Amino acid sequence: MNKSKNFSGQPITKQVLDFILPNDVHRTTEKHNSDRHTKKFTTYEHLATMICTAAARFMKYRVSCLPVKTKSII
């Protein structure tokens, strides 16, 4: 059984998240104080989840929502 070696690279979700810098999200979070009641699920993680959900809905591919590790913002 031959395995395909023609991969397109990173998942779409990862490519979109690379355009959105975590520092920009962190700065906006601090400005609007949106993480004031958050313990674990931060604004950046919520954004990543929403992008993944939207990509999966429109493209209907499971590959678009592979687990993406969010970068720590500290």
C-alpha positions in Angstrom: 0.0 0.0 0.0 1.6 3.3 -1.1 1.3 6.3 1.1 0.8 9.6 -0.5 3.6 12.1 0.0 1.8 15.0 -1.7 0.7 17.1 1.2 -0.6 20.6 0.9 1.3 21.7 4.0 -0.4 23.2 7.0 -4.1 22.9 7.7 -6.2 25.9 6.6 -6.9 26.8 10.2 -3.2 27.1 11.0 -2.7 29.3 7.9 -5.5 31.7 8.9 -4.3 31.9 12.6 -0.8 32.7 11.4 -2.2 36.0 10.0 -3.7 36.9 13.3 -0.9 37.7 15.7 -1.5 36.7 19.3 0.0 40.0 20.5 -2.7 41.9 18.6 -5.4 39.7 20.2 -3.8 40.1 23.6 -3.6 43.9 23.3 -7.3 44.1 22.3 -8.2 41.8 25.1 -6.5 44.1 27.6 -8.1 47.2 26.1 -11.6 45.8 26.4 -11.0 43.6 29.5 -12.6 40.6 27.8 -10.8 37.9 29.8 -11.8 39.3 33.2 -14.0 36.3 34.0 -11.8 33.7 32.2 -10.0 30.9 34.0 -8.8 28.7 31.1 -10.6 29.4 27.8 -9.0 32.7 26.7 -10.1 35.0 23.9 -7.4 33.8 21.5 -8.5 30.2 22.1 -12.1 31.2 21.5 -11.1 32.9 18.3 -9.2 29.8 17.1 -12.2 27.6 17.8 -14.6 29.9 16.0 -12.3 30.0 12.9 -12.0 26.3 12.9 -15.8 25.9 13.2 -16.4 28.3 10.3 -13.8 26.6 8.1 -15.3 23.2 8.8 -18.7 24.4 8.0 -17.8 26.0 4.7 -15.3 23.4 3.4 -16.8 20.2 4.9 -13.3 18.8 5.4 -12.2 17.3 8.7 -8.6 18.1 7.7 -9.3 21.8 8.1 -9.9 21.4 11.8 -6.9 19.4 12.9 -5.9 20.3 16.5 -4.0 23.5 16.5 -1.8 24.4 19.5 -2.4 28.0 20.4 0.7 30.0 21.2 1.1 31.3 24.7 0.8 35.1 24.8 2.7 35.8 27.9 
